[in-house]
Structure formats: C-alpha cells, structure tokens
Amino acid sequence: MPDRESQTQTIGRLPPLATGGGGKAFGAVAYTLFILLTGTNLPTPLYRGYERAFGYSALVTTLIFAVYVAVLVPALLVAGPLSDAMGRRRVLLPSLVLAIAGSLAFAFASSTAWLFAARILQGLAVGAASGALTAALSEFEPTGNRHRAALVATAVSLGGLGAGPLIAGMLAQYEPAPYVVPFALEIILLIPAMIFVIALPEKAARTKWRPRRPSIPPTMRHAFAASGSANFLAFSVIGLFLSLVPAYVMKLSATSNLAIAGGTVTL
C-alpha cells in the first residue's frame, strides 16, 4: 500500500484525463485562452473615442466595463460544471461564437447601447469558456503536470489581458478604421481557435450537471479572507486602469496617441 509521501508526490503529476492530443492539444487550448482574453480588453484604449462619439460620461465608461463582470461571474458558475457534464467542446464552441458576436458588436457600434451589448457578449463568452479552458489545460498537459498547467493558464491569461490594449492601441493609431480593425483581427484569430476546439479529443468521464454555489471550507476561511482581500484590491486597481486610466492619460498628457494609452495599460 503506498505511503502518504508517495501519494502526495503523485498528485501534481497525474496522467492526462483525455486521450490523444498531447502537446498540440495543450498548445491549442493555450492559444484559445490567450486570444479570447486578448479580445476582452481590446476596447480599453478606445473608450475615450467612444465617449466623444456617443457623448457619455466617465461614469458610463465604468458601467460599460462593469457589466462585463456582472455577467461573467454567473456564466462561470453555470458553465464550469456544464463543461464537466457535457464535454468541453459543447461549451467552448458557443462561447467562441459569443466572443465573435461581441467583437462584431464593437465593430458596428453606433450608440452606447451597442457597447453595453458587446461587453455583455464578451462577459458571457469568457465566463463560459475560461473554466473549461483552464480545466482542459490540465487534461492535455503532455506529462500530466498540473502545476505546470496552472502556471501556463496564469501566464496566458494575464498575457492576453495585457496584450489586448496594446494591440488595439497600435492598430487604432496607425491603421485605418480604428474602431473596426482591432475587432476584425480578433475575429480572424478566433477562427483557428474554433477549428482547434472542434478537433479536441473529449474527456471520457462525465458528471451530472448542477449549478455550483460558491462555498469555502471552514478550515480555509482565514487563508481565503487574506488572499481574497489581496486579490480583490489588486484587481480593483487593474479595473481602474482598464476602464478609466487611458482616457486620463490622454487628457493629462494632451496627446491623442492611442498606442500610448494602450501601452500604459499593458505596462
């Protein structure tokens, strides 16, 4: 009978739960997560222009940003268990369609309502897909190293969130149709992601679907309160940068360079 030490050493290197795919499937999932999260922050350096074009205030900009989170969290709680029950592909494909719809809404935006609709679609897409993609990284990690899968998920997620504003700022500044080209590029890059998802092997095991209510074991509540508070404050600062700082940077520095606005957020 294996001892406790050998059991503990095995936990971080369990064999992949899905068969086939290997490194290619792992890379495809990482690419999909990166592109999906890049798209969510493409509007960041463009909000100042939207304010001028549609005549709304900084408060409305904050609400446009906040509505994304308001739909993301419920979608995450519902779709996470759903992907375990139905399979990753059945959750990821509709999520990518929603992401494309969100980019189209931004590209064709003609009023503030379009911006709200676009952010809602993006929030639903990321909320539904992020849990399934993170789980898929663990399943398709070639050596079964779940610690490495978690590290890649974190790096890809933050890399995508940071890349979005810089890419959008540079394209909007130096290419024609500044409020269309960044989202057209996102749609183009999502097409290979859809092909990758269609080709992904499915996990064999299935669980019964049920909505997941957040809960914390009593023994972990003190540690959760400390780490959760730190994360809440950190992401509050990030949220401030993503929603308002580009407009203030452009106003205070008397520049209209969108690449600078996007680069500020990326840094």
Secondary structure, DSSP 8 states (H G I E B T S, - for coil): ---HHHHHHHHTT---SS-S-HHHHHHHHHHHHHHHHHHHTTTGGGHHHHHHHHT--HHHHHHHHHHHHHHHHHHHHHHHHHHHHH-HHHHHHHHHHHHHHHHHHHHT--SHHHHHHHHHHHHHHHHHHHHHHHHHHHHH-TT--HHHHHHHHHHHHHHHHHHHHHHHHHHHHHSSSTTTHHHHHHHHHHHHHHHHHHH----S-------------GGGHHHHHHHHHHHHHHHHHHHHHHHTHHHHHHHHTT---HHHHHHHHH-
